[in-house]
Amino acid sequence: MATPQAAPPGPGQLPPSSGGRGEGDEYFTHLSPNDVLCGRGSGPNDHSGNVKFRQLVISRKAEYLSTNARQTKARIAQEIVDHVKTRMVPPGRFLKKVDNDSAVEAGFRRGEEVWTLVTEDVALEKAKQALRQNRDKHLVAAELAEYQE
């Protein structure tokens, strides 16, 4: 059974690494302002880490859409994930919410918001999906202008 972790990494500290393990090995009850929340709805969309993630995606979207080379597209997505995890202070994590029953089973109180790391593949897929959204180049230019204001 995983041990609950009550505190996020301190400023400048790297978050716990997945170390090749799968999803759900570590639990978090505190979010950093740079964490990217996987999931649907306004909660994840409005989180500051998701807003910063979208800004980062928009800054790379024109480059992503201008190439047909799969390796280049994969590299851009990887660079976005790496930026979130290593260049932001505090470093961001890609997290998904743990359902209530699983959280209670892991030793948390019912109703407590609990998060777990997603795999590297899930984080990369989130970046790729964000890069593919709104492929129209005019929309990309408008998004970029909006975030640069």
N, C-alpha and C positions, 0 to 999 in steps of 0.2 A: 504494500500500500504506500502511495506517495505521501510525503510529508508536506503539510501546508506551509507555504512561505508567506509571511506577513508583510514583508517590506520589499519595495522595488530596489533595483540597483541604485547606489548612490551616484551623485554627479561624477561623470567621467569614468565610471566603472562599466565594464562590459556586462551585458545581461548574461544569465546562465546560457551556456551553449547547449544545443540539442545533442552535440557529441555523437551524431550518428543514430541516436535513439529516435523512436517514433513520436507521434503526437501523444500528449497526455501524460508525459512522465513528470512534469513539474507543474505546480499550480501557483497562481498569483492572485492576490486580492487587491493590489494597488497597481494602478496604471501610471506609466510615465507619460509626460506630454508628447513624447515622440513614438509611442506604441501605435502600431497599425492594427486595427481591430477588423477581423474577418467576419463577415456576416451581413445581413440585410437590415435596412431600416435607418431611421434617423439617428439612432444611438451611435452606431459605428461611423456613419457619414459625418456627423457633427464633431466627433472626437478630434482634438487638435492634431494628433499624429496622422489621422487620415487626411485632414486638410493639407498638412505638409506633404504627405505622400502624393496626393493629387497634384500639388504644385510641382513637385519633382517630376512626376509623370508628364505633365504638360510641357515642362521645359525640355523633355527629350522626345516628345511625340512626333514632331516634324522629322527628326532624324530617323525615327523608327518607321514612319510611313513612307519615307523616301527610298527605302531599300527593299529588295525582294530576297536578300540573302538571309537564310534562316539563322546562320551563325551570328550575323550582325544583330539581328533582332534578339536572339537569345543573350548576347553579350550586353545589350542595352538593358534588358530586364534584370540581368544579374547585377549590373552596376547600380541600378536603382535599389534593389534589395540590399546590396552591400552598403550603400550610402546610409540607408535607414539604420542598419545594424552597427555600423562602425564609425560613421562620420558625424552623426548627430550627437549632441550632448544634452541630456544623457542619451546613450544609444537606445534606439527603438527596438521593439520586438514585434513579431507578427503573431497575434494571439487570436484564439477563438474562445467564445464563452462556453463554459462547462454547464451542462444541463443540471437542474436542481438535484435530481436523484443521485447523479454521479458525484456531485459536490458533497452531498451529505455522506455518501459512502466513503469519500476520501477524508472525512473528518471535519467538514465545514458546517456552519449553521445553515439551516434551510432558509432560502431567500438571499443569502449572501452572494454577491457577484463574484464569481470565480472564473479565472481565465487560464488557458494553457497554451503553450507554444504550438504552432503548426509546423509541419515539416518544411524543409527548404523547398521541396517541389511545390507545395501549396503556396508558399510565399512568392515563388517565381511565377506561378500561374496567375496569382492575383495581379502582379505587375504586368504580365503579358495581356491579361484581359483589360486592364485599365488603359494600356497603350493602344489596344484595338478599338476601344469605344470611340464613338463619334469620328469615324474615319474621314469624314468630309473635311478637306483642308481648310475651307473657310471657317468651319466651326472651331478647328484647332487654333487658327489665328485669332479668332474672337476670344477663346478661352485664355490663350496666352496673354492677350492684351488686358483682359479682366484681372488676371492675377498679378500683372506687373503694375497696376495702378496703385 
